[in-house]
Amino acid sequence: MSDDRRLEVLRAIVQDYVRTSEPVGSKALLERHQLGVSAATVRNDMAVLEEEGLITAPHTSAGRIPTDAGYRLFVDRLSSVKPLTRAERTAIERFLDGAVDLDDVVLRTTRLLSSLTHQVAVMQYPSLSRSTVRHVELVPVGGTRLMVVLIVNTGRVEQRVVDVGRDLTGAEQLVADLRQRVNAEAAGEALAAVPGRLATVVDGVAPDDRPVAVAVARALAEALDEQTEERVVLAGTANLARSGSDFPTSLSSVLDALEEHVVLLRLMGSVSTLADLDAIAVSIGGENPYEPLRTTSVISTRYGVSGGLGIVGPTRMDYPQAMAAVRTVAHYVADILDE
């Protein structure tokens, strides 16, 4: 029973410190929370929590604040992540449903997540190593020009207008046959495998039509080559400045780390090991592998099967609300991109 009570005291300290950013004393705990015990009992519980390294005094005669270990125990003991309200979920759905393409989805998602959590939002584009071709469209645009449109299963779209060296007026059947051949070879295939399969398309058309097929294959190869770069986007870095007191000496190094593309990709890439799509990874303070981020917490999850998103902020954050926001937004993003 005493362990459960001390956990309640720890939870109260975390909640009060997150809300006020001020060290929490026993008197404040008794005033704000129905702990059902005496002031002496609360002081004793706080002493035990301090001995266990779960809370600490920032200076002499002060109240107590949670340590990284205290936050970790608090997060691990959350019985469930409180879902967002119906109004919040409706607002998320409406905001994301207005996206017109993948880039817009990513920009809207990071802005939304940053706004919901008041932290820095980070989103990795769907991993190209797991992406496949959904469809290739060929559209004559006049004379010898043909628009080649590559649509990836994650929603990414690339367009090229090529000169095929032949007037396509009246060549609707040729374009339709070539479209069918290209999709028969490429649709559903991993991006890396497509260039090799396009050689089969070129070899299979009539000699007179081969220059058109070569132009299409070359355009697709160029589009696929440009798709090879992994990308990550973030929003809300100004939120860190508003939490400047949580970074007394290290805010600039945190900001520098967030500008490192490789660091962000690794942060998001780590969620690819999560077995459950509903699982949320929470890395607190010193648990982060990157020295400049050891004054921060990172909450992240997967969306779909190949992308990651999450938030970065001070260890003093509202973990239940942030975890709920990250998970809910990820679900909506996955639904949009799977359509």
C-alpha positions in Angstrom: 0.0 0.0 0.0 2.8 2.4 0.8 4.3 1.9 -2.6 1.0 2.7 -4.2 0.7 5.8 -2.0 4.2 7.0 -2.9 3.4 6.5 -6.6 0.4 8.8 -6.1 2.7 11.4 -4.4 5.1 11.1 -7.4 2.3 11.5 -9.8 1.0 14.6 -8.0 4.6 16.1 -8.0 4.9 15.5 -11.8 1.5 17.0 -12.5 2.1 20.1 -10.4 5.6 20.7 -11.7 4.5 20.3 -15.3 1.7 22.8 -14.8 3.5 25.4 -12.7 7.3 24.8 -13.5 7.9 25.5 -9.8 9.3 23.0 -7.3 6.6 21.2 -5.3 6.4 21.1 -1.5 4.4 18.9 0.8 2.0 21.7 1.8 1.1 22.4 -1.9 0.5 18.7 -2.5 -1.9 18.5 0.4 -3.7 21.6 -0.8 -4.1 20.5 -4.4 -4.6 16.8 -4.1 -6.8 14.5 -2.1 -4.0 12.2 -0.8 -5.8 11.2 2.3 -2.8 11.2 4.6 -1.1 13.6 7.0 1.6 16.2 6.1 4.2 14.1 8.0 3.3 11.1 5.9 3.7 13.1 2.6 7.1 14.4 3.8 8.2 10.9 4.6 7.1 9.6 1.2 8.9 12.5 -0.5 12.0 11.6 1.4 11.8 8.0 0.2 11.2 9.1 -3.4 14.3 11.4 -3.1 16.4 8.5 -1.8 15.3 6.4 -4.7 16.4 9.1 -7.2 12.9 9.8 -8.4 12.7 13.5 -7.2 15.3 16.0 -6.3 15.7 19.4 -4.7 16.9 22.0 -7.2 18.3 24.1 -4.4 18.4 24.1 -0.6 15.0 24.5 1.2 13.1 24.2 -2.0 10.3 21.9 -3.0 11.1 18.9 -5.1 11.0 18.3 -8.9 11.0 15.0 -10.8 14.2 13.5 -12.1 14.4 11.7 -15.4 13.9 8.4 -13.5 10.8 9.9 -11.9 9.3 10.9 -15.2 10.2 7.4 -16.5 8.3 5.7 -13.7 5.4 8.1 -14.1 5.2 7.3 -17.9 5.6 3.5 -17.3 2.9 3.4 -14.8 0.3 5.2 -16.9 -2.6 2.8 -17.0 -3.7 4.1 -20.3 -3.3 7.1 -22.6 -6.3 9.3 -22.2 -7.9 9.8 -25.7 -8.4 13.2 -27.1 -11.8 14.7 -26.9 -14.3 14.3 -29.7 -13.9 18.0 -30.6 -10.1 17.6 -30.8 -10.4 14.5 -33.0 -12.9 16.3 -35.3 -10.6 19.3 -35.6 -7.7 17.0 -36.5 -9.7 15.2 -39.1 -11.0 18.3 -40.8 -7.6 20.0 -40.8 -5.8 17.0 -42.3 -8.6 16.1 -44.8 -7.9 19.4 -46.5 -4.5 18.3 -47.7 -4.0 18.2 -51.4 -0.9 16.0 -51.7 1.8 14.3 -49.6 3.8 17.5 -49.0 0.7 19.2 -47.8 -0.1 16.3 -45.5 3.4 16.5 -43.9 3.3 20.3 -43.5 -0.2 20.2 -42.0 0.7 17.3 -39.7 3.8 19.0 -38.2 1.9 22.3 -37.8 -1.0 20.6 -36.2 1.1 18.4 -33.8 3.1 21.4 -32.7 0.0 23.3 -32.0 -1.7 20.5 -30.1 1.4 19.8 -27.8 3.2 23.1 -27.8 6.4 21.2 -28.6 8.6 20.8 -31.7 6.9 18.4 -34.1 9.0 16.1 -36.3 7.7 14.0 -39.2 9.6 11.6 -41.5 8.4 11.2 -45.0 7.3 7.6 -45.7 10.5 5.5 -46.0 11.4 5.0 -49.6 13.1 1.7 -48.8 9.7 0.2 -48.2 7.7 2.2 -50.8 6.2 0.7 -54.0 4.8 2.1 -57.2 1.0 2.5 -57.0 0.4 3.7 -60.6 2.1 5.3 -63.6 0.0 7.6 -65.8 0.9 8.7 -69.3 -0.9 11.8 -70.6 -0.2 13.4 -74.1 0.0 17.2 -73.7 0.3 18.2 -77.3 2.6 17.4 -80.3 5.6 15.3 -79.3 5.2 15.9 -75.5 4.1 13.3 -73.0 3.5 13.8 -69.3 4.8 10.9 -67.2 3.2 10.8 -63.7 4.7 8.5 -61.0 2.4 7.8 -58.0 4.0 6.0 -55.0 1.9 4.0 -52.5 2.7 6.6 -49.8 1.1 9.3 -51.8 4.2 10.9 -53.2 3.8 12.1 -56.8 6.4 13.0 -59.4 5.7 14.4 -62.8 7.9 14.8 -65.9 7.0 16.2 -69.3 9.2 14.6 -72.0 9.7 15.0 -75.7 9.3 11.6 -77.2 10.5 12.7 -80.7 7.3 11.7 -82.4 3.9 13.5 -82.9 1.4 11.7 -80.6 -1.6 13.2 -82.2 -3.9 10.3 -83.0 -1.6 7.9 -81.1 -4.1 7.2 -78.3 -3.8 3.4 -78.7 0.0 3.5 -78.5 -0.1 5.6 -75.3 -2.7 3.3 -73.8 -0.7 0.1 -74.7 2.5 1.6 -73.2 0.6 2.7 -70.1 -0.7 -0.9 -69.6 2.8 -2.4 -70.2 4.5 0.0 -67.7 1.9 -0.6 -65.0 2.0 -4.4 -65.6 5.7 -4.3 -64.8 6.0 -1.5 -62.2 2.7 -1.4 -60.2 3.3 -2.9 -56.8 7.0 -3.2 -57.2 9.6 -1.7 -54.8 11.1 1.5 -56.2 14.6 0.1 -56.5 13.3 -2.8 -58.7 11.4 -0.7 -61.2 14.3 0.5 -63.5 15.2 -3.1 -64.3 11.7 -4.0 -65.0 11.3 -1.1 -67.4 13.9 -2.6 -69.7 11.4 -5.4 -70.3 8.8 -2.8 -71.4 11.3 -1.3 -73.9 12.2 -4.7 -75.3 8.6 -5.7 -75.7 7.3 -2.8 -77.9 7.5 -2.7 -81.7 10.8 -1.2 -83.1 9.0 1.9 -84.4 7.5 2.6 -81.0 10.7 1.9 -79.0 11.9 5.6 -78.9 8.7 6.5 -77.1 9.1 3.7 -74.6 12.8 4.7 -74.0 11.7 8.3 -73.3 9.1 7.1 -70.8 11.6 4.7 -69.1 14.2 7.4 -68.8 11.7 9.9 -67.3 10.6 7.3 -64.8 14.2 6.5 -63.9 14.9 10.2 -63.3 11.8 10.5 -61.1 12.8 7.4 -59.1 16.3 8.7 -58.6 15.0 12.0 -57.1 12.8 9.9 -54.7 15.8 8.3 -53.1 16.5 11.0 -50.5 14.9 10.4 -47.1 13.3 13.6 -45.8 12.2 14.9 -42.5 10.2 18.1 -41.6 9.8 19.9 -38.3 7.7 22.7 -37.0 7.3 24.7 -33.8 11.0 25.3 -32.8 9.8 28.6 -31.3 8.0 26.5 -28.6 11.4 25.6 -27.2 12.2 29.3 -26.6 9.0 29.6 -24.6 10.4 26.9 -22.4 13.7 28.5 -22.0 13.8 28.1 -18.3 13.9 24.3 -18.9 17.1 24.7 -20.8 19.2 27.0 -18.6 22.5 26.4 -20.5 21.7 24.2 -23.4 18.9 25.6 -25.6 21.2 26.6 -28.4 22.8 23.1 -28.5 19.3 21.6 -28.7 18.3 23.9 -31.6 21.6 23.0 -33.3 20.8 19.3 -33.0 17.3 19.7 -34.4 18.9 21.3 -37.5 20.8 18.1 -38.1 18.9 16.2 -40.8 20.7 12.9 -39.8 19.8 13.2 -36.1 16.1 13.8 -36.9 16.0 10.8 -39.3 17.6 8.6 -36.7 15.1 9.8 -34.1 12.2 8.9 -36.3 13.8 5.8 -37.7 14.0 4.2 -34.3 10.2 3.8 -34.2 10.4 1.4 -37.2 11.3 -1.3 -34.6 8.0 -0.9 -32.8 6.0 -4.1 -33.3 2.6 -2.6 -32.6 1.4 0.3 -34.7 -0.3 1.7 -31.6 2.9 1.6 -29.6 4.5 4.9 -28.6 8.2 5.3 -27.8 9.1 7.7 -25.1 12.8 8.6 -24.6 13.4 10.8 -21.5 16.4 13.0 -20.9 19.6 10.9 -20.5 17.9 8.0 -22.3 18.4 9.9 -25.6 21.6 8.8 -27.4 22.5 12.3 -28.6 24.2 14.4 -26.0 22.6 17.8 -27.0 19.1 16.2 -26.6 19.6 14.8 -23.1 17.7 17.7 -21.6 14.7 16.8 -23.8 12.1 14.1 -24.1 11.1 12.5 -27.5 7.7 11.0 -28.0 7.3 9.2 -31.3 5.3 6.5 -33.1 4.9 5.0 -36.5 2.2 5.9 -39.1 1.4 3.3 -41.7 4.3 0.9 -42.2 7.1 3.1 -43.2 6.9 6.6 -41.6 7.6 8.1 -38.2 6.3 11.2 -36.4 6.6 12.7 -33.0 7.6 15.6 -30.8 10.7 16.9 -29.0 10.4 19.1 -26.0 11.7 19.6 -22.4 11.4 16.7 -20.0 8.9 18.8 -18.1 6.0 18.1 -20.4 2.4 16.8 -20.2 3.2 13.2 -21.2 -0.4 11.8 -21.2 -1.7 14.6 -23.4 1.4 14.6 -25.7 1.3 10.8 -26.1 -2.4 10.9 -27.0 -1.9 13.7 -29.6 1.0 11.8 -31.2 -0.9 8.6 -31.5 -4.2 10.1 -32.7 -2.5 12.3 -35.4 -0.5 9.2 -36.6 -3.8 7.3 -37.0 -5.3 10.0 -39.1 -2.2 10.4 -41.3 -2.1 6.6 -41.9 -5.7 6.6 -42.9 -5.2 9.5 -45.3 -2.1 8.0 -47.0 -3.7 4.5 -47.3 -6.7 5.9 -49.2 
